[in-house]
Amino acid sequence: MKSDGRAVMRTYDRTWEEIEAMLTRAESTKNNWQCEFEHAKDLKNKDAMKDAARNYKALEGVVKTLRWTLGERGIVDPLS
């Protein structure tokens, strides 16, 4: 249920292949943000470093959650 009291409608129609493909894309994008961070660091661009770090950390959570969804061993709780 949403915070405004409305029910959330879920379809549960994602395939394991779609979830695995999303994981691959998320890992690739996370790695790209790591490279962006290193490049910005070399240029001493603190704003770009901050953006890259924020996006990298967000994608770490996405990757962990997708791995948890797929039942990967060692991922007990994606929120910790």
GUVEXTOR-175679 format. One record per residue (C-alpha): residue number from 0; residue in three letters; z, x, y. Coordinates in steps of 0.02 Angstrom, whole numbers. Example, Ala and Ser with C-alpha at 12.3 -4.5 7.8 and 13.67 -1.06 7.14 Angstrom:
2
<0 'ALA' <390 615 -225>>
<1 'SER' <357 684 -53>>
END
This chain:
80
<0 'MET' <0 0 0>>
<1 'LYS' <-43 64 174>>
<2 'SER' <91 82 306>>
<3 'ASP' <25 -74 394>>
<4 'GLY' <59 -180 238>>
<5 'ARG' <-121 -194 177>>
<6 'ALA' <-159 -149 -3>>
<7 'VAL' <-267 2 -39>>
<8 'MET' <-417 -38 -149>>
<9 'ARG' <-458 100 -274>>
<10 'THR' <-606 100 -391>>
<11 'TYR' <-554 239 -511>>
<12 'ASP' <-738 271 -544>>
<13 'ARG' <-747 459 -515>>
<14 'THR' <-806 559 -664>>
<15 'TRP' <-727 721 -721>>
<16 'GLU' <-891 806 -676>>
<17 'GLU' <-879 741 -497>>
<18 'ILE' <-700 803 -483>>
<19 'GLU' <-746 974 -554>>
<20 'ALA' <-894 985 -434>>
<21 'MET' <-778 943 -289>>
<22 'LEU' <-659 1080 -348>>
<23 'THR' <-802 1206 -349>>
<24 'ARG' <-854 1154 -174>>
<25 'ALA' <-675 1160 -110>>
<26 'GLU' <-648 1335 -182>>
<27 'SER' <-810 1396 -104>>
<28 'THR' <-768 1322 65>>
<29 'LYS' <-592 1395 56>>
<30 'ASN' <-666 1566 21>>
<31 'ASN' <-786 1546 168>>
<32 'TRP' <-638 1509 282>>
<33 'GLN' <-553 1667 217>>
<34 'CYS' <-707 1766 267>>
<35 'GLU' <-711 1679 437>>
<36 'PHE' <-529 1727 463>>
<37 'GLU' <-564 1910 422>>
<38 'HIS' <-716 1912 537>>
<39 'ALA' <-617 1834 679>>
<40 'LYS' <-477 1959 648>>
<41 'ASP' <-601 2103 665>>
<42 'LEU' <-658 2027 831>>
<43 'LYS' <-477 1997 884>>
<44 'ASN' <-521 1814 914>>
<45 'LYS' <-352 1728 895>>
<46 'ASP' <-418 1551 920>>
<47 'ALA' <-547 1573 782>>
<48 'MET' <-415 1654 671>>
<49 'LYS' <-301 1505 697>>
<50 'ASP' <-439 1380 655>>
<51 'ALA' <-490 1477 500>>
<52 'ALA' <-311 1495 440>>
<53 'ARG' <-277 1309 464>>
<54 'ASN' <-433 1258 369>>
<55 'TYR' <-400 1385 231>>
<56 'LYS' <-222 1319 206>>
<57 'ALA' <-284 1139 203>>
<58 'LEU' <-411 1183 69>>
<59 'GLU' <-276 1270 -33>>
<60 'GLY' <-193 1100 -45>>
<61 'VAL' <-356 1015 -91>>
<62 'VAL' <-391 1144 -228>>
<63 'LYS' <-215 1129 -298>>
<64 'THR' <-225 939 -300>>
<65 'LEU' <-394 938 -387>>
<66 'ARG' <-331 1062 -516>>
<67 'TRP' <-179 950 -544>>
<68 'THR' <-294 799 -562>>
<69 'LEU' <-393 891 -694>>
<70 'GLY' <-233 932 -787>>
<71 'GLU' <-242 1121 -764>>
<72 'ARG' <-93 1209 -843>>
<73 'GLY' <31 1282 -721>>
<74 'ILE' <3 1149 -587>>
<75 'VAL' <159 1044 -609>>
<76 'ASP' <167 968 -435>>
<77 'PRO' <28 986 -306>>
<78 'LEU' <153 951 -167>>
<79 'SER' <260 1104 -201>>
END
